[in-house]
Amino acid sequence: MRVLDLVKKCLSQKTGVWHNTEANYNFVLNIIKKEDFGRQRIDRVKLSDAKCWLIKLQQSSIHSIRGVVRLPFRWRLMMI
């Protein structure tokens, strides 16, 4: 079983969750689908693998957020 399969199985057991919670689950599933980590066999994943993957995601998110936030500040500088 792959990481993605296990996550899907666990989430399918969740019933009666709020719409926003379900949307967050789907958001996470889409991220896992795109990542090599999601295709790894669950019996071969070490805790260190999961930690490295989360750090990678965090760095990627920071890079994306920085790119979005940088734009308004550049516009502000052009207005001065």
PDB file of N, CA, C and O in Angstrom:
ATOM      1  N   MET A   1       0.850  -1.182   0.000  1.00  0.00           N
ATOM      2  CA  MET A   1       0.000   0.000   0.000  1.00  0.00           C
ATOM      3  C   MET A   1       0.893   1.242   0.000  1.00  0.00           C
ATOM      4  O   MET A   1       1.896   1.309   0.710  1.00  0.00           O
ATOM      5  N   ARG A   2       0.504   2.209  -0.807  1.00  0.00           N
ATOM      6  CA  ARG A   2       1.263   3.451  -0.886  1.00  0.00           C
ATOM      7  C   ARG A   2       0.757   4.448   0.156  1.00  0.00           C
ATOM      8  O   ARG A   2      -0.324   4.282   0.720  1.00  0.00           O
ATOM      9  N   VAL A   3       1.546   5.469   0.397  1.00  0.00           N
ATOM     10  CA  VAL A   3       1.172   6.527   1.353  1.00  0.00           C
ATOM     11  C   VAL A   3      -0.172   7.126   0.937  1.00  0.00           C
ATOM     12  O   VAL A   3      -1.067   7.284   1.766  1.00  0.00           O
ATOM     13  N   LEU A   4      -0.310   7.457  -0.341  1.00  0.00           N
ATOM     14  CA  LEU A   4      -1.552   8.050  -0.826  1.00  0.00           C
ATOM     15  C   LEU A   4      -2.744   7.142  -0.564  1.00  0.00           C
ATOM     16  O   LEU A   4      -3.802   7.612  -0.146  1.00  0.00           O
ATOM     17  N   ASP A   5      -2.581   5.857  -0.804  1.00  0.00           N
ATOM     18  CA  ASP A   5      -3.675   4.908  -0.581  1.00  0.00           C
ATOM     19  C   ASP A   5      -4.091   4.873   0.884  1.00  0.00           C
ATOM     20  O   ASP A   5      -5.281   4.841   1.198  1.00  0.00           O
ATOM     21  N   LEU A   6      -3.112   4.880   1.772  1.00  0.00           N
ATOM     22  CA  LEU A   6      -3.417   4.834   3.199  1.00  0.00           C
ATOM     23  C   LEU A   6      -4.124   6.115   3.644  1.00  0.00           C
ATOM     24  O   LEU A   6      -5.080   6.066   4.418  1.00  0.00           O
ATOM     25  N   VAL A   7      -3.653   7.252   3.155  1.00  0.00           N
ATOM     26  CA  VAL A   7      -4.300   8.524   3.518  1.00  0.00           C
ATOM     27  C   VAL A   7      -5.745   8.531   3.022  1.00  0.00           C
ATOM     28  O   VAL A   7      -6.656   8.916   3.756  1.00  0.00           O
ATOM     29  N   LYS A   8      -5.952   8.104   1.772  1.00  0.00           N
ATOM     30  CA  LYS A   8      -7.314   8.036   1.241  1.00  0.00           C
ATOM     31  C   LYS A   8      -8.198   7.126   2.097  1.00  0.00           C
ATOM     32  O   LYS A   8      -9.340   7.463   2.407  1.00  0.00           O
ATOM     33  N   LYS A   9      -7.652   5.979   2.467  1.00  0.00           N
ATOM     34  CA  LYS A   9      -8.417   5.024   3.274  1.00  0.00           C
ATOM     35  C   LYS A   9      -8.798   5.626   4.626  1.00  0.00           C
ATOM     36  O   LYS A   9      -9.937   5.495   5.074  1.00  0.00           O
ATOM     37  N   CYS A  10      -7.841   6.281   5.266  1.00  0.00           N
ATOM     38  CA  CYS A  10      -8.120   6.905   6.571  1.00  0.00           C
ATOM     39  C   CYS A  10      -9.161   8.012   6.445  1.00  0.00           C
ATOM     40  O   CYS A  10     -10.063   8.122   7.275  1.00  0.00           O
ATOM     41  N   LEU A  11      -9.034   8.826   5.407  1.00  0.00           N
ATOM     42  CA  LEU A  11      -9.968   9.937   5.238  1.00  0.00           C
ATOM     43  C   LEU A  11     -11.365   9.450   4.862  1.00  0.00           C
ATOM     44  O   LEU A  11     -12.357  10.104   5.182  1.00  0.00           O
ATOM     45  N   SER A  12     -11.445   8.316   4.190  1.00  0.00           N
ATOM     46  CA  SER A  12     -12.761   7.784   3.826  1.00  0.00           C
ATOM     47  C   SER A  12     -13.543   7.348   5.066  1.00  0.00           C
ATOM     48  O   SER A  12     -14.768   7.237   5.021  1.00  0.00           O
ATOM     49  N   GLN A  13     -12.844   7.105   6.162  1.00  0.00           N
ATOM     50  CA  GLN A  13     -13.493   6.706   7.412  1.00  0.00           C
ATOM     51  C   GLN A  13     -14.085   7.903   8.152  1.00  0.00           C
ATOM     52  O   GLN A  13     -14.912   7.742   9.050  1.00  0.00           O
ATOM     53  N   LYS A  14     -13.653   9.102   7.766  1.00  0.00           N
ATOM     54  CA  LYS A  14     -14.154  10.320   8.411  1.00  0.00           C
ATOM     55  C   LYS A  14     -15.520  10.653   7.828  1.00  0.00           C
ATOM     56  O   LYS A  14     -15.653  10.845   6.620  1.00  0.00           O
ATOM     57  N   THR A  15     -16.515  10.720   8.668  1.00  0.00           N
ATOM     58  CA  THR A  15     -17.850  11.059   8.191  1.00  0.00           C
ATOM     59  C   THR A  15     -18.391  12.236   8.991  1.00  0.00           C
ATOM     60  O   THR A  15     -18.012  12.458  10.141  1.00  0.00           O
ATOM     61  N   GLY A  16     -19.272  12.972   8.362  1.00  0.00           N
ATOM     62  CA  GLY A  16     -19.907  14.089   9.061  1.00  0.00           C
ATOM     63  C   GLY A  16     -18.980  15.252   9.333  1.00  0.00           C
ATOM     64  O   GLY A  16     -19.194  15.998  10.288  1.00  0.00           O
ATOM     65  N   VAL A  17     -17.943  15.426   8.507  1.00  0.00           N
ATOM     66  CA  VAL A  17     -17.022  16.540   8.732  1.00  0.00           C
ATOM     67  C   VAL A  17     -17.566  17.803   8.063  1.00  0.00           C
ATOM     68  O   VAL A  17     -18.366  17.726   7.130  1.00  0.00           O
ATOM     69  N   TRP A  18     -17.137  18.933   8.535  1.00  0.00           N
ATOM     70  CA  TRP A  18     -17.545  20.212   7.970  1.00  0.00           C
ATOM     71  C   TRP A  18     -17.038  20.337   6.535  1.00  0.00           C
ATOM     72  O   TRP A  18     -16.063  19.692   6.149  1.00  0.00           O
ATOM     73  N   HIS A  19     -17.709  21.168   5.760  1.00  0.00           N
ATOM     74  CA  HIS A  19     -17.337  21.387   4.360  1.00  0.00           C
ATOM     75  C   HIS A  19     -15.892  21.865   4.242  1.00  0.00           C
ATOM     76  O   HIS A  19     -15.149  21.389   3.384  1.00  0.00           O
ATOM     77  N   ASN A  20     -15.492  22.802   5.097  1.00  0.00           N
ATOM     78  CA  ASN A  20     -14.114  23.318   5.049  1.00  0.00           C
ATOM     79  C   ASN A  20     -13.099  22.235   5.383  1.00  0.00           C
ATOM     80  O   ASN A  20     -12.017  22.191   4.798  1.00  0.00           O
ATOM     81  N   THR A  21     -13.443  21.373   6.310  1.00  0.00           N
ATOM     82  CA  THR A  21     -12.557  20.265   6.675  1.00  0.00           C
ATOM     83  C   THR A  21     -12.383  19.329   5.489  1.00  0.00           C
ATOM     84  O   THR A  21     -11.268  18.903   5.187  1.00  0.00           O
ATOM     85  N   GLU A  22     -13.478  19.012   4.822  1.00  0.00           N
ATOM     86  CA  GLU A  22     -13.413  18.149   3.651  1.00  0.00           C
ATOM     87  C   GLU A  22     -12.595  18.797   2.534  1.00  0.00           C
ATOM     88  O   GLU A  22     -11.835  18.121   1.841  1.00  0.00           O
ATOM     89  N   ALA A  23     -12.753  20.098   2.364  1.00  0.00           N
ATOM     90  CA  ALA A  23     -11.965  20.826   1.359  1.00  0.00           C
ATOM     91  C   ALA A  23     -10.478  20.762   1.698  1.00  0.00           C
ATOM     92  O   ALA A  23      -9.643  20.612   0.806  1.00  0.00           O
ATOM     93  N   ASN A  24     -10.146  20.875   2.977  1.00  0.00           N
ATOM     94  CA  ASN A  24      -8.744  20.771   3.401  1.00  0.00           C
ATOM     95  C   ASN A  24      -8.196  19.371   3.148  1.00  0.00           C
ATOM     96  O   ASN A  24      -7.054  19.217   2.716  1.00  0.00           O
ATOM     97  N   TYR A  25      -9.006  18.355   3.415  1.00  0.00           N
ATOM     98  CA  TYR A  25      -8.583  16.985   3.133  1.00  0.00           C
ATOM     99  C   TYR A  25      -8.268  16.822   1.648  1.00  0.00           C
ATOM    100  O   TYR A  25      -7.244  16.240   1.288  1.00  0.00           O
ATOM    101  N   ASN A  26      -9.142  17.333   0.793  1.00  0.00           N
ATOM    102  CA  ASN A  26      -8.930  17.230  -0.650  1.00  0.00           C
ATOM    103  C   ASN A  26      -7.698  18.006  -1.099  1.00  0.00           C
ATOM    104  O   ASN A  26      -6.979  17.576  -2.001  1.00  0.00           O
ATOM    105  N   PHE A  27      -7.463  19.144  -0.470  1.00  0.00           N
ATOM    106  CA  PHE A  27      -6.271  19.944  -0.770  1.00  0.00           C
ATOM    107  C   PHE A  27      -5.008  19.134  -0.461  1.00  0.00           C
ATOM    108  O   PHE A  27      -4.080  19.083  -1.268  1.00  0.00           O
ATOM    109  N   VAL A  28      -4.986  18.514   0.697  1.00  0.00           N
ATOM    110  CA  VAL A  28      -3.832  17.705   1.103  1.00  0.00           C
ATOM    111  C   VAL A  28      -3.681  16.496   0.182  1.00  0.00           C
ATOM    112  O   VAL A  28      -2.565  16.157  -0.211  1.00  0.00           O
ATOM    113  N   LEU A  29      -4.783  15.847  -0.162  1.00  0.00           N
ATOM    114  CA  LEU A  29      -4.721  14.707  -1.076  1.00  0.00           C
ATOM    115  C   LEU A  29      -4.115  15.113  -2.420  1.00  0.00           C
ATOM    116  O   LEU A  29      -3.306  14.377  -2.985  1.00  0.00           O
ATOM    117  N   ASN A  30      -4.497  16.265  -2.925  1.00  0.00           N
ATOM    118  CA  ASN A  30      -3.941  16.735  -4.197  1.00  0.00           C
ATOM    119  C   ASN A  30      -2.446  16.985  -4.104  1.00  0.00           C
ATOM    120  O   ASN A  30      -1.713  16.724  -5.057  1.00  0.00           O
ATOM    121  N   ILE A  31      -1.992  17.482  -2.976  1.00  0.00           N
ATOM    122  CA  ILE A  31      -0.549  17.685  -2.780  1.00  0.00           C
ATOM    123  C   ILE A  31       0.156  16.329  -2.758  1.00  0.00           C
ATOM    124  O   ILE A  31       1.173  16.140  -3.425  1.00  0.00           O
ATOM    125  N   ILE A  32      -0.385  15.397  -1.996  1.00  0.00           N
ATOM    126  CA  ILE A  32       0.237  14.076  -1.881  1.00  0.00           C
ATOM    127  C   ILE A  32       0.270  13.371  -3.235  1.00  0.00           C
ATOM    128  O   ILE A  32       1.239  12.677  -3.543  1.00  0.00           O
ATOM    129  N   LYS A  33      -0.772  13.538  -4.044  1.00  0.00           N
ATOM    130  CA  LYS A  33      -0.824  12.920  -5.374  1.00  0.00           C
ATOM    131  C   LYS A  33       0.322  13.389  -6.257  1.00  0.00           C
ATOM    132  O   LYS A  33       0.841  12.620  -7.065  1.00  0.00           O
ATOM    133  N   LYS A  34       0.716  14.643  -6.107  1.00  0.00           N
ATOM    134  CA  LYS A  34       1.747  15.236  -6.961  1.00  0.00           C
ATOM    135  C   LYS A  34       3.168  14.894  -6.516  1.00  0.00           C
ATOM    136  O   LYS A  34       4.118  15.065  -7.280  1.00  0.00           O
ATOM    137  N   GLU A  35       3.311  14.420  -5.304  1.00  0.00           N
ATOM    138  CA  GLU A  35       4.625  14.213  -4.719  1.00  0.00           C
ATOM    139  C   GLU A  35       5.070  12.755  -4.810  1.00  0.00           C
ATOM    140  O   GLU A  35       4.251  11.840  -4.732  1.00  0.00           O
ATOM    141  N   ASP A  36       6.370  12.551  -4.976  1.00  0.00           N
ATOM    142  CA  ASP A  36       6.944  11.202  -4.947  1.00  0.00           C
ATOM    143  C   ASP A  36       6.641  10.511  -3.626  1.00  0.00           C
ATOM    144  O   ASP A  36       6.449   9.296  -3.576  1.00  0.00           O
ATOM    145  N   PHE A  37       6.603  11.295  -2.564  1.00  0.00           N
ATOM    146  CA  PHE A  37       6.338  10.745  -1.232  1.00  0.00           C
ATOM    147  C   PHE A  37       5.021   9.970  -1.218  1.00  0.00           C
ATOM    148  O   PHE A  37       4.930   8.928  -0.568  1.00  0.00           O
ATOM    149  N   GLY A  38       4.017  10.451  -1.913  1.00  0.00           N
ATOM    150  CA  GLY A  38       2.716   9.800  -1.939  1.00  0.00           C
ATOM    151  C   GLY A  38       2.728   8.445  -2.630  1.00  0.00           C
ATOM    152  O   GLY A  38       1.856   7.609  -2.394  1.00  0.00           O
ATOM    153  N   ARG A  39       3.732   8.234  -3.491  1.00  0.00           N
ATOM    154  CA  ARG A  39       3.826   6.968  -4.217  1.00  0.00           C
ATOM    155  C   ARG A  39       4.706   5.939  -3.517  1.00  0.00           C
ATOM    156  O   ARG A  39       4.839   4.809  -3.988  1.00  0.00           O
ATOM    157  N   GLN A  40       5.306   6.326  -2.393  1.00  0.00           N
ATOM    158  CA  GLN A  40       6.153   5.390  -1.659  1.00  0.00           C
ATOM    159  C   GLN A  40       5.300   4.363  -0.933  1.00  0.00           C
ATOM    160  O   GLN A  40       4.200   4.653  -0.462  1.00  0.00           O
ATOM    161  N   ARG A  41       5.843   3.156  -0.857  1.00  0.00           N
ATOM    162  CA  ARG A  41       5.149   2.110  -0.093  1.00  0.00           C
ATOM    163  C   ARG A  41       5.217   2.460   1.386  1.00  0.00           C
ATOM    164  O   ARG A  41       6.273   2.811   1.912  1.00  0.00           O
ATOM    165  N   ILE A  42       4.082   2.356   2.034  1.00  0.00           N
ATOM    166  CA  ILE A  42       3.980   2.774   3.434  1.00  0.00           C
ATOM    167  C   ILE A  42       4.894   1.959   4.337  1.00  0.00           C
ATOM    168  O   ILE A  42       5.376   2.468   5.349  1.00  0.00           O
ATOM    169  N   ASP A  43       5.140   0.698   3.985  1.00  0.00           N
ATOM    170  CA  ASP A  43       5.991  -0.141   4.832  1.00  0.00           C
ATOM    171  C   ASP A  43       7.469   0.189   4.672  1.00  0.00           C
ATOM    172  O   ASP A  43       8.306  -0.339   5.403  1.00  0.00           O
ATOM    173  N   ARG A  44       7.792   1.054   3.725  1.00  0.00           N
ATOM    174  CA  ARG A  44       9.191   1.449   3.518  1.00  0.00           C
ATOM    175  C   ARG A  44       9.474   2.893   3.933  1.00  0.00           C
ATOM    176  O   ARG A  44      10.619   3.342   3.877  1.00  0.00           O
ATOM    177  N   VAL A  45       8.457   3.603   4.338  1.00  0.00           N
ATOM    178  CA  VAL A  45       8.626   5.002   4.732  1.00  0.00           C
ATOM    179  C   VAL A  45       9.118   5.058   6.172  1.00  0.00           C
ATOM    180  O   VAL A  45       8.541   4.450   7.073  1.00  0.00           O
ATOM    181  N   LYS A  46      10.196   5.804   6.358  1.00  0.00           N
ATOM    182  CA  LYS A  46      10.727   6.024   7.706  1.00  0.00           C
ATOM    183  C   LYS A  46      10.223   7.375   8.205  1.00  0.00           C
ATOM    184  O   LYS A  46       9.811   8.225   7.416  1.00  0.00           O
ATOM    185  N   LEU A  47      10.261   7.558   9.496  1.00  0.00           N
ATOM    186  CA  LEU A  47       9.872   8.841  10.084  1.00  0.00           C
ATOM    187  C   LEU A  47      10.716   9.965   9.493  1.00  0.00           C
ATOM    188  O   LEU A  47      10.215  11.064   9.254  1.00  0.00           O
ATOM    189  N   SER A  48      11.985   9.692   9.259  1.00  0.00           N
ATOM    190  CA  SER A  48      12.869  10.723   8.695  1.00  0.00           C
ATOM    191  C   SER A  48      12.435  11.105   7.278  1.00  0.00           C
ATOM    192  O   SER A  48      12.595  12.259   6.882  1.00  0.00           O
ATOM    193  N   ASP A  49      11.888  10.156   6.506  1.00  0.00           N
ATOM    194  CA  ASP A  49      11.375  10.455   5.166  1.00  0.00           C
ATOM    195  C   ASP A  49      10.205  11.432   5.251  1.00  0.00           C
ATOM    196  O   ASP A  49      10.128  12.399   4.493  1.00  0.00           O
ATOM    197  N   ALA A  50       9.307  11.165   6.179  1.00  0.00           N
ATOM    198  CA  ALA A  50       8.138  12.031   6.356  1.00  0.00           C
ATOM    199  C   ALA A  50       8.565  13.426   6.801  1.00  0.00           C
ATOM    200  O   ALA A  50       8.031  14.424   6.316  1.00  0.00           O
ATOM    201  N   LYS A  51       9.522  13.498   7.717  1.00  0.00           N
ATOM    202  CA  LYS A  51       9.998  14.793   8.192  1.00  0.00           C
ATOM    203  C   LYS A  51      10.647  15.587   7.068  1.00  0.00           C
ATOM    204  O   LYS A  51      10.412  16.788   6.938  1.00  0.00           O
ATOM    205  N   CYS A  52      11.463  14.920   6.254  1.00  0.00           N
ATOM    206  CA  CYS A  52      12.108  15.598   5.120  1.00  0.00           C
ATOM    207  C   CYS A  52      11.074  16.109   4.132  1.00  0.00           C
ATOM    208  O   CYS A  52      11.208  17.212   3.602  1.00  0.00           O
ATOM    209  N   TRP A  53      10.046  15.315   3.882  1.00  0.00           N
ATOM    210  CA  TRP A  53       8.990  15.728   2.962  1.00  0.00           C
ATOM    211  C   TRP A  53       8.257  16.951   3.486  1.00  0.00           C
ATOM    212  O   TRP A  53       7.971  17.877   2.726  1.00  0.00           O
ATOM    213  N   LEU A  54       7.949  16.964   4.773  1.00  0.00           N
ATOM    214  CA  LEU A  54       7.260  18.113   5.364  1.00  0.00           C
ATOM    215  C   LEU A  54       8.125  19.368   5.322  1.00  0.00           C
ATOM    216  O   LEU A  54       7.618  20.462   5.076  1.00  0.00           O
ATOM    217  N   ILE A  55       9.411  19.220   5.558  1.00  0.00           N
ATOM    218  CA  ILE A  55      10.318  20.365   5.474  1.00  0.00           C
ATOM    219  C   ILE A  55      10.349  20.901   4.049  1.00  0.00           C
ATOM    220  O   ILE A  55      10.335  22.114   3.839  1.00  0.00           O
ATOM    221  N   LYS A  56      10.390  20.000   3.071  1.00  0.00           N
ATOM    222  CA  LYS A  56      10.382  20.405   1.667  1.00  0.00           C
ATOM    223  C   LYS A  56       9.110  21.182   1.346  1.00  0.00           C
ATOM    224  O   LYS A  56       9.165  22.220   0.687  1.00  0.00           O
ATOM    225  N   LEU A  57       7.968  20.684   1.808  1.00  0.00           N
ATOM    226  CA  LEU A  57       6.698  21.372   1.572  1.00  0.00           C
ATOM    227  C   LEU A  57       6.687  22.740   2.225  1.00  0.00           C
ATOM    228  O   LEU A  57       6.206  23.712   1.644  1.00  0.00           O
ATOM    229  N   GLN A  58       7.216  22.810   3.431  1.00  0.00           N
ATOM    230  CA  GLN A  58       7.241  24.078   4.152  1.00  0.00           C
ATOM    231  C   GLN A  58       8.084  25.084   3.392  1.00  0.00           C
ATOM    232  O   GLN A  58       7.678  26.235   3.231  1.00  0.00           O
ATOM    233  N   GLN A  59       9.246  24.671   2.925  1.00  0.00           N
ATOM    234  CA  GLN A  59      10.115  25.577   2.177  1.00  0.00           C
ATOM    235  C   GLN A  59       9.463  26.008   0.875  1.00  0.00           C
ATOM    236  O   GLN A  59       9.576  27.168   0.480  1.00  0.00           O
ATOM    237  N   SER A  60       8.789  25.093   0.209  1.00  0.00           N
ATOM    238  CA  SER A  60       8.091  25.409  -1.033  1.00  0.00           C
ATOM    239  C   SER A  60       6.978  26.412  -0.777  1.00  0.00           C
ATOM    240  O   SER A  60       6.794  27.348  -1.554  1.00  0.00           O
ATOM    241  N   SER A  61       6.236  26.221   0.309  1.00  0.00           N
ATOM    242  CA  SER A  61       5.155  27.142   0.655  1.00  0.00           C
ATOM    243  C   SER A  61       5.702  28.529   0.948  1.00  0.00           C
ATOM    244  O   SER A  61       5.150  29.531   0.494  1.00  0.00           O
ATOM    245  N   ILE A  62       6.782  28.584   1.704  1.00  0.00           N
ATOM    246  CA  ILE A  62       7.389  29.875   2.026  1.00  0.00           C
ATOM    247  C   ILE A  62       7.825  30.578   0.752  1.00  0.00           C
ATOM    248  O   ILE A  62       7.622  31.784   0.608  1.00  0.00           O
ATOM    249  N   HIS A  63       8.419  29.839  -0.170  1.00  0.00           N
ATOM    250  CA  HIS A  63       8.862  30.420  -1.439  1.00  0.00           C
ATOM    251  C   HIS A  63       7.666  30.969  -2.222  1.00  0.00           C
ATOM    252  O   HIS A  63       7.743  32.066  -2.776  1.00  0.00           O
ATOM    253  N   SER A  64       6.579  30.227  -2.272  1.00  0.00           N
ATOM    254  CA  SER A  64       5.378  30.661  -2.992  1.00  0.00           C
ATOM    255  C   SER A  64       4.762  31.890  -2.345  1.00  0.00           C
ATOM    256  O   SER A  64       4.397  32.845  -3.030  1.00  0.00           O
ATOM    257  N   ILE A  65       4.647  31.862  -1.032  1.00  0.00           N
ATOM    258  CA  ILE A  65       4.064  32.995  -0.307  1.00  0.00           C
ATOM    259  C   ILE A  65       4.924  34.234  -0.492  1.00  0.00           C
ATOM    260  O   ILE A  65       4.402  35.329  -0.702  1.00  0.00           O
ATOM    261  N   ARG A  66       6.230  34.069  -0.415  1.00  0.00           N
ATOM    262  CA  ARG A  66       7.138  35.198  -0.596  1.00  0.00           C
ATOM    263  C   ARG A  66       6.946  35.822  -1.976  1.00  0.00           C
ATOM    264  O   ARG A  66       6.941  37.045  -2.115  1.00  0.00           O
ATOM    265  N   GLY A  67       6.790  34.982  -2.988  1.00  0.00           N
ATOM    266  CA  GLY A  67       6.588  35.485  -4.343  1.00  0.00           C
ATOM    267  C   GLY A  67       5.321  36.307  -4.480  1.00  0.00           C
ATOM    268  O   GLY A  67       5.308  37.326  -5.170  1.00  0.00           O
ATOM    269  N   VAL A  68       4.260  35.868  -3.826  1.00  0.00           N
ATOM    270  CA  VAL A  68       2.991  36.580  -3.891  1.00  0.00           C
ATOM    271  C   VAL A  68       3.058  37.891  -3.106  1.00  0.00           C
ATOM    272  O   VAL A  68       2.570  38.922  -3.568  1.00  0.00           O
ATOM    273  N   VAL A  69       3.655  37.848  -1.934  1.00  0.00           N
ATOM    274  CA  VAL A  69       3.703  39.033  -1.070  1.00  0.00           C
ATOM    275  C   VAL A  69       4.686  40.070  -1.613  1.00  0.00           C
ATOM    276  O   VAL A  69       4.511  41.268  -1.390  1.00  0.00           O
ATOM    277  N   ARG A  70       5.697  39.622  -2.309  1.00  0.00           N
ATOM    278  CA  ARG A  70       6.706  40.539  -2.841  1.00  0.00           C
ATOM    279  C   ARG A  70       6.099  41.521  -3.840  1.00  0.00           C
ATOM    280  O   ARG A  70       6.492  42.687  -3.874  1.00  0.00           O
ATOM    281  N   LEU A  71       5.162  41.072  -4.639  1.00  0.00           N
ATOM    282  CA  LEU A  71       4.577  41.889  -5.700  1.00  0.00           C
ATOM    283  C   LEU A  71       3.958  43.192  -5.190  1.00  0.00           C
ATOM    284  O   LEU A  71       4.280  44.251  -5.728  1.00  0.00           O
ATOM    285  N   PRO A  72       3.086  43.164  -4.180  1.00  0.00           N
ATOM    286  CA  PRO A  72       2.511  44.429  -3.701  1.00  0.00           C
ATOM    287  C   PRO A  72       3.575  45.406  -3.177  1.00  0.00           C
ATOM    288  O   PRO A  72       3.430  46.620  -3.323  1.00  0.00           O
ATOM    289  N   PHE A  73       4.626  44.881  -2.577  1.00  0.00           N
ATOM    290  CA  PHE A  73       5.675  45.766  -2.078  1.00  0.00           C
ATOM    291  C   PHE A  73       6.434  46.410  -3.235  1.00  0.00           C
ATOM    292  O   PHE A  73       6.848  47.565  -3.143  1.00  0.00           O
ATOM    293  N   ARG A  74       6.615  45.667  -4.317  1.00  0.00           N
ATOM    294  CA  ARG A  74       7.250  46.259  -5.497  1.00  0.00           C
ATOM    295  C   ARG A  74       6.367  47.357  -6.077  1.00  0.00           C
ATOM    296  O   ARG A  74       6.860  48.416  -6.467  1.00  0.00           O
ATOM    297  N   TRP A  75       5.048  47.101  -6.135  1.00  0.00           N
ATOM    298  CA  TRP A  75       4.129  48.125  -6.629  1.00  0.00           C
ATOM    299  C   TRP A  75       4.193  49.372  -5.763  1.00  0.00           C
ATOM    300  O   TRP A  75       4.179  50.496  -6.265  1.00  0.00           O
ATOM    301  N   ARG A  76       4.262  49.158  -4.460  1.00  0.00           N
ATOM    302  CA  ARG A  76       4.328  50.281  -3.523  1.00  0.00           C
ATOM    303  C   ARG A  76       5.548  51.127  -3.785  1.00  0.00           C
ATOM    304  O   ARG A  76       5.467  52.355  -3.751  1.00  0.00           O
ATOM    305  N   LEU A  77       6.691  50.489  -4.047  1.00  0.00           N
ATOM    306  CA  LEU A  77       7.918  51.217  -4.307  1.00  0.00           C
ATOM    307  C   LEU A  77       7.823  52.025  -5.605  1.00  0.00           C
ATOM    308  O   LEU A  77       8.399  53.108  -5.707  1.00  0.00           O
ATOM    309  N   MET A  78       7.108  51.506  -6.579  1.00  0.00           N
ATOM    310  CA  MET A  78       6.945  52.234  -7.837  1.00  0.00           C
ATOM    311  C   MET A  78       6.033  53.439  -7.666  1.00  0.00           C
ATOM    312  O   MET A  78       6.120  54.388  -8.445  1.00  0.00           O
ATOM    313  N   MET A  79       5.163  53.422  -6.665  1.00  0.00           N
ATOM    314  CA  MET A  79       4.207  54.514  -6.443  1.00  0.00           C
ATOM    315  C   MET A  79       4.858  55.676  -5.688  1.00  0.00           C
ATOM    316  O   MET A  79       4.339  56.792  -5.695  1.00  0.00           O
ATOM    317  N   ILE A  80       5.972  55.417  -5.050  1.00  0.00           N
ATOM    318  CA  ILE A  80       6.623  56.455  -4.235  1.00  0.00           C
ATOM    319  C   ILE A  80       7.389  57.406  -5.127  1.00  0.00           C
ATOM    320  O   ILE A  80       8.007  58.351  -4.636  1.00  0.00           O
TER     321      ILE A  80
END
